């Protein structure tokens, strides 16, 4: 341990430690003070590598994206277009399932890492090679949303409906209440993002796009 503490402090080591803390204790535990304690340095020394909490979270998001892109690259790029995209999206999802705080962090950032843009560009390339027009590829990206990164955006969330007594509005939204009641289950990412739902939606989109082609 003492030897590890003498390792040179650099941005990569700080961010790797931040990811470890987030995996173990949640993203809220990732603070400059906590990082300093984990690395055995004064928190102020971290500002040389990251200028504050926003820069820290931006760096954590970039580190997460790098892991996603590495997983996507290992998934390969040869074969029928649906199989290629499906393998990539599911590879990204495996990363998100290892870092369940990931979707929240990515949704909170105001800038898009260049790696994300290059990844989405490669998705368009796969579709173009399969005979899709840019018009359909554009609409496909809208339909996919965050699925290429391994998770889906939520329409509702626990925080959004904490103040709503569903039983009190059951007469106004009977089908919504019935659906929520019948579909209650353990989610993998977010409030209603299970593996079954992710793959169902992905296959539905890929099949629909194939017909649109």
N, C-alpha and C positions, 0 to 999 in steps of 0.2 A: 504493500500500500504506500509506504514511504517513497519507494522508487517511482510509483505512478504519479505521486504528487510533484516529483521533480521534473516531470515531462514539460517541455516548453508549452506555454499557453498560446494557443492560436484560435482563430475563428472556428475552424472545423472541430476542434476539440470541445470548445464551448457549446457549439450547437449539438454535437453528438451527446453531450452530457444533458443538455436541455431536453432532447428527445427521450433519453432514458428516464429522466424525472417525470416527464409527461406520461410515459407508459406506465410508470409505477404508481404515481400519485395524482395524475390528472393534470390538465394543462394549466389550471389555476395555480398550481404549485410552482410553475416555472416563473421565478422572479430573479432579479439580479442578486438579491441577498442570498436566496437559496442556491443559486448557481455558484456563487462565491464560496459558500460553505461546502458545497459538494466537491469543488475543485481545490479547496484548501487555500484560497486567496481572498483578498479584500474585494468586496463587490465593486469598488471604484475602479479596480484594475481591469474589469471587464469592459468598461466604457471605451477602452482603446480599440477593442474589436467590434463592439456593438454599441451604438450611441444611445440606446435606451430600450424601453420595453417594446415599442413598436418595431424597432430594428431587430430586436430579438425574435419577435413573433414572425416577422418577414423572413428571417433566416431559418427559423424552424419550418416554415411553409416551404421554403426552397429546398431544405434538406429532405422533407417528405416527398416533394415532387421528384427529386433526383432518384429516390428509392423507387417511386412509381415508374419512372422512365426506364430504370434498369430492369425492372420486372417485365415491363412491356417489351423491351428489346429481347429478353430471354424467351418471351412467348413466340417470337418469330414473325416473319412477314411474308411467308410463302404459302400458296394454296388458294382455295376458293375464298372470295372476299368476305363472306359472312363468317366463315370459320376463323379467318385472320382477326377480324374485328372482335368477334366474341372472345377469342383467346386473350386478346390484349385487355379488353375491359375486365374480364374475370381475373387476370393477373394483377391489374391495378386494385381490384377489390380485395385481393388477398393482403395487399399492403395496408389498405384502410382497416381491415379487420385486425391487423396487428397493432394499429395505431388508431384506436376508436375516437380519439380526440381530433383526428385529422380533418374530417368534413367541417367541423366548427371553425377550426383555424383557417382553412382555405376560404370559407365563406366570409370570414371577418376581414380579410386583407383587401386593400384598395387597389393594389397593383397586381398584374398578372405576370408571373415569371416567364421569361423567354422560353424556357423549356416546355411550358404548357402550350404556348403558341406553336412551337415546332411539332409537338405531339399531335395537335389538332390538324396541322398542315399535313402530317403523314397519313392521318385518317382520310383526308380529302384525296390524297394521292392514291390510296388503296381504292377508293370509290371511282376515281377517274379511270384508273387502269381496268376497272371492271365494267366500264362503259357508261357510268353515270355522268350527267351534265353537271356543270357548276350550280345550276339552279336547284337540282334535286339534292346535291351535296350540301348546299347551304341550308336547305330545309331539314336535312338529316341532322346537321349539327344542332339546330334548334331542338329537334325532337330528342336527341341524345342527352342534351343538357350536360350534367356532371357525370353521367354514366361512364364515359371513357376514363374518368378518374376513380371509378369504383364505388360510387354512392349516388343516391338520388336526392333531389331537393324535396323537402317536405312541404306539403300544402298546409298541414296543421302540425303543431308540436305541443308537447306537454306544457311548455311555458305559455303558449298562446291560449290554451283553454283551461288553465288553472282556475281562472276567475269565473268560468262558465259552468253552471249546474246543468248538465245535459238533460237531466230528468225534468227540469223546469221548462225546457224548450222542446221537449219530445213531440208535442203536438204540432209544432211549427216545422220541425225537420225530422219527421218520423223515419224516413229511409236512411238518413245519415246516422241517426241513433241506432237503428237496427243493424246497419252495416258494421259500425264500430263495435257493437256488442257481439255480433257473430264472428267478427274477424279478429278479436282480441288475441294476441299472441306475443311471444318473445321476439323482439326485433334485434337485428344484428348491428345496424348503424342507424342512429336517429330514432324517431318515434315509430315509424312504420316502414322500415327498410330491412326486410328479411332476405335471405338468399333466394328463397323461392320466388318472392315478388320481383327481385332484381332480374333473375334469369327469365321469368315470364315476360316482363316488360321488354327486356333486351331482344328476346326471340320474336316477340310481336313486332317490334320496330324493324328488325332485320328482314323478316318475311314481308312486311308491308313495303319496305324500300325496294325489295327485289321485284315486287309487282309493279311499283312505280317506274322502275327502270325500263 
